[in-house]
Amino acid sequence: MRPEIPEHLRFPLSVRRVKVQHVTFEWSRSNSVVLAARACRLCHGSGLRKARDGVTINPCKCVQRAIFRICFGRYTQCSTQDRHLSQVRLGNWYAGCRAQPWTWGRREEEFLADFVLVSRRVLTRREYLLLKLHHLRGLDWRACCPKLRVNRGDFFHLVYRVEEKLGRVFAELQPYGLFPPDEYFGGTTWKSPGQGTGDSEQGARGQGPGASEDADRVAEKAMAVGSMAA
């Protein structure tokens, strides 16, 4: 039987919801040029390309493939590390209300699950089979071509298409993008109710007077509840 939580450690049942800030990934030269291939013939190392209408700016294919490889490298790191290195951590990754912005979670396992589930949702049946055989299982083109029923040239074209599609999805995924991985593991921030009402810049970021004290108090409550539940 689970012990009863003391009254002073309980979270309030009725909390006032606040608007959560989800950072949208914006394609710009500053975040694309570092990922672009210098020898790319499409963007010439800038990382951006204009669409057919001449106005819309889209990321180059080399940038999308680079984003996928970064996320896949983090996936490989999380899946091959020792199990004891993955720990339950306390953070404000799913901040939906001011009174309870802290939750417990395993970020490594969540990243692995998001990577696979998003890929399965976005890719076609053949593309997901290629991802599972070539990237996740590590099979080369000689072992994958008979199962995919494609030749060597079509195989690598399919690999590039899968990496380009997933790279852009991982960057633009809402509300929690997989790229960059450091921000995924670092958590998100939430806005204070006073944003846009003439408050100071510090208060607009949720760090106004008393905000840090509230966060510390909530963190202490969450740690106490977690220790009692364990």
C-alpha positions as CSV (number, residue, x, y, z in Angstrom):
1,M,0.0,0.0,0.0
2,R,1.4,3.4,-1.0
3,P,2.0,5.8,1.8
4,E,-0.2,8.9,1.9
5,I,1.4,12.1,0.8
6,P,1.3,14.8,3.5
7,E,-0.9,17.8,3.0
8,H,2.0,20.3,2.7
9,L,3.6,18.2,-0.1
10,R,0.6,17.8,-2.3
11,F,0.2,19.8,-5.5
12,P,-3.0,21.9,-5.8
13,L,-5.8,20.2,-7.6
14,S,-6.9,23.4,-9.4
15,V,-4.0,25.2,-11.1
16,R,-4.0,28.1,-13.4
17,R,-2.8,27.2,-16.9
18,V,-0.3,29.4,-18.6
19,K,0.7,29.5,-22.2
20,V,3.7,27.3,-23.0
21,Q,6.4,28.6,-25.3
22,H,7.3,26.0,-28.0
23,V,10.4,27.2,-29.9
24,T,9.8,26.8,-33.7
25,F,12.9,26.0,-35.7
26,E,13.5,28.7,-38.3
27,W,15.6,28.1,-41.3
28,S,18.2,30.8,-41.6
29,R,21.7,31.2,-42.9
30,S,23.2,31.3,-39.5
31,N,22.0,27.8,-38.5
32,S,22.3,26.3,-42.0
33,V,25.7,27.3,-43.2
34,V,27.4,25.3,-40.4
35,L,25.6,22.1,-41.5
36,A,25.9,22.6,-45.2
37,A,28.5,20.7,-47.3
38,R,31.1,23.0,-48.8
39,A,31.2,21.1,-52.1
40,C,27.4,21.0,-52.5
41,R,26.4,22.0,-56.1
42,L,22.9,23.0,-55.1
43,C,23.5,25.6,-52.3
44,H,27.2,26.2,-52.8
45,G,27.8,25.9,-49.1
46,S,25.2,28.4,-48.0
47,G,22.7,25.7,-46.7
48,L,19.6,27.4,-48.2
49,R,17.8,27.3,-51.5
50,K,15.0,29.2,-53.0
51,A,11.8,27.4,-54.0
52,R,10.4,27.5,-57.5
53,D,8.3,30.6,-56.6
54,G,11.5,32.5,-56.0
55,V,10.4,33.7,-52.5
56,T,10.2,30.7,-50.2
57,I,13.5,29.7,-48.6
58,N,14.0,26.0,-48.0
59,P,17.0,24.1,-46.5
60,C,19.3,22.3,-48.8
61,K,19.3,18.6,-49.0
62,C,22.8,18.4,-47.6
63,V,21.6,20.3,-44.5
64,Q,18.7,17.9,-44.0
65,R,21.0,14.9,-44.3
66,A,23.4,16.4,-41.8
67,I,20.6,16.9,-39.3
68,F,19.6,13.3,-39.7
69,R,23.1,12.0,-39.1
70,I,23.5,14.1,-36.0
71,C,20.2,12.7,-34.5
72,F,21.1,9.2,-35.6
73,G,24.5,9.6,-33.9
74,R,22.7,10.5,-30.7
75,Y,20.4,7.6,-31.2
76,T,23.3,5.2,-31.6
77,Q,25.0,6.6,-28.5
78,C,21.8,6.2,-26.4
79,S,21.1,2.7,-27.6
80,T,24.7,1.3,-27.1
81,Q,25.5,2.8,-23.7
82,D,25.3,0.8,-20.5
83,R,21.9,0.6,-18.9
84,H,23.1,1.9,-15.6
85,L,24.1,5.2,-17.3
86,S,20.4,5.9,-18.1
87,Q,18.9,7.5,-15.0
88,V,15.5,9.0,-14.0
89,R,16.0,12.7,-13.9
90,L,13.9,15.6,-12.8
91,G,13.3,18.4,-15.2
92,N,10.7,20.8,-16.6
93,W,10.5,19.2,-20.1
94,Y,6.7,19.0,-20.1
95,A,5.9,22.3,-18.4
96,G,2.1,22.7,-18.9
97,C,1.2,24.7,-15.8
98,R,3.0,27.1,-13.4
99,A,2.2,25.1,-10.3
100,Q,3.7,21.8,-11.6
101,P,6.5,22.4,-14.1
102,W,8.7,19.5,-12.9
103,T,8.4,15.9,-14.0
104,W,10.5,12.7,-13.8
105,G,11.6,11.0,-17.0
106,R,14.2,8.9,-18.8
107,R,15.4,11.2,-21.6
108,E,17.5,8.6,-23.3
109,E,14.6,6.1,-23.7
110,E,12.3,8.8,-24.7
111,F,14.6,10.0,-27.4
112,L,14.9,6.4,-28.8
113,A,11.2,6.0,-28.8
114,D,10.6,9.4,-30.5
115,F,13.2,8.6,-33.1
116,V,11.6,5.3,-34.1
117,L,7.9,6.4,-33.8
118,V,8.4,9.6,-35.8
119,S,10.2,7.7,-38.5
120,R,7.5,5.1,-38.7
121,R,4.8,7.8,-38.9
122,V,6.5,9.8,-41.6
123,L,8.2,7.2,-43.9
124,T,6.5,4.9,-46.4
125,R,6.6,1.2,-45.9
126,R,9.7,0.6,-48.1
127,E,11.5,3.6,-46.6
128,Y,10.9,2.5,-43.1
129,L,12.1,-1.0,-44.0
130,L,15.3,0.5,-45.4
131,L,15.8,2.5,-42.2
132,K,15.4,-0.5,-40.1
133,L,17.7,-2.7,-42.1
134,H,20.5,-0.3,-43.1
135,H,20.6,2.3,-40.3
136,L,19.2,0.4,-37.2
137,R,20.6,-3.1,-38.0
138,G,23.7,-1.9,-39.8
139,L,23.3,-4.1,-43.0
140,D,25.1,-3.0,-46.1
141,W,23.6,-2.6,-49.6
142,R,24.4,-6.2,-50.6
143,A,22.1,-7.5,-47.8
144,C,19.5,-4.8,-48.2
145,C,19.0,-4.8,-52.0
146,P,17.4,-8.3,-52.2
147,K,15.0,-7.6,-49.4
148,L,14.0,-4.2,-50.9
149,R,14.0,-5.5,-54.4
150,V,16.1,-2.6,-55.7
151,N,19.5,-2.3,-57.4
152,R,22.5,-0.6,-56.0
153,G,21.9,2.8,-57.5
154,D,18.2,2.9,-56.4
155,F,19.3,1.8,-53.0
156,F,21.5,4.8,-52.3
157,H,19.0,7.2,-53.8
158,L,16.5,5.8,-51.4
159,V,18.9,6.2,-48.5
160,Y,19.4,9.9,-49.4
161,R,15.7,10.4,-49.7
162,V,15.1,8.9,-46.2
163,E,17.8,11.0,-44.6
164,E,16.5,14.2,-46.2
165,K,12.9,13.6,-45.2
166,L,13.7,12.6,-41.6
167,G,16.3,15.4,-41.2
168,R,13.7,18.1,-41.9
169,V,11.0,16.4,-39.8
170,F,13.4,16.1,-36.8
171,A,14.1,19.8,-37.0
172,E,10.6,21.1,-37.5
173,L,8.8,18.6,-35.2
174,Q,6.4,20.3,-32.8
175,P,6.2,20.7,-29.9
176,Y,9.5,19.0,-29.1
177,G,11.9,18.7,-32.0
178,L,14.6,16.1,-32.0
179,F,17.2,18.6,-33.3
180,P,19.3,19.9,-31.9
181,P,19.6,16.9,-29.4
182,D,21.2,19.1,-26.7
183,E,18.0,21.2,-26.5
184,Y,15.9,18.0,-26.4
185,F,17.8,16.7,-23.4
186,G,18.0,20.1,-21.9
187,G,14.3,20.8,-21.8
188,T,12.0,23.6,-22.8
189,T,11.0,26.9,-21.1
190,W,7.5,28.2,-20.4
191,K,6.2,31.8,-20.5
192,S,4.9,33.7,-17.5
193,P,1.4,35.1,-17.7
194,G,2.7,38.7,-17.8
195,Q,4.4,38.3,-21.2
196,G,3.4,41.0,-23.6
197,T,1.9,43.2,-21.0
198,G,4.8,45.6,-20.5
199,D,6.6,43.6,-17.9
200,S,10.4,43.6,-17.7
201,E,12.4,41.3,-19.9
202,Q,13.3,39.1,-16.9
203,G,9.6,38.6,-16.0
204,A,8.7,37.8,-19.6
205,R,11.0,34.8,-19.5
206,G,9.3,33.4,-16.4
207,Q,12.0,34.6,-14.1
208,G,10.3,37.5,-12.5
209,P,10.0,38.3,-8.8
210,G,9.2,35.1,-6.9
211,A,9.5,32.8,-10.0
212,S,12.7,31.2,-8.9
213,E,11.4,30.7,-5.4
214,D,8.3,29.0,-6.8
215,A,10.4,26.7,-8.9
216,D,12.6,25.7,-6.1
217,R,9.6,25.0,-3.8
218,V,8.0,22.9,-6.5
219,A,11.2,21.0,-7.1
220,E,11.5,20.2,-3.4
221,K,7.9,19.0,-3.4
222,A,8.5,16.8,-6.4
223,M,11.7,15.3,-5.0
224,A,10.0,14.6,-1.7
225,V,7.0,12.9,-3.5
226,G,9.4,10.8,-5.6
227,S,11.4,9.6,-2.6
228,M,8.2,8.6,-0.8
229,A,6.8,6.8,-3.9
230,A,10.1,4.9,-4.3
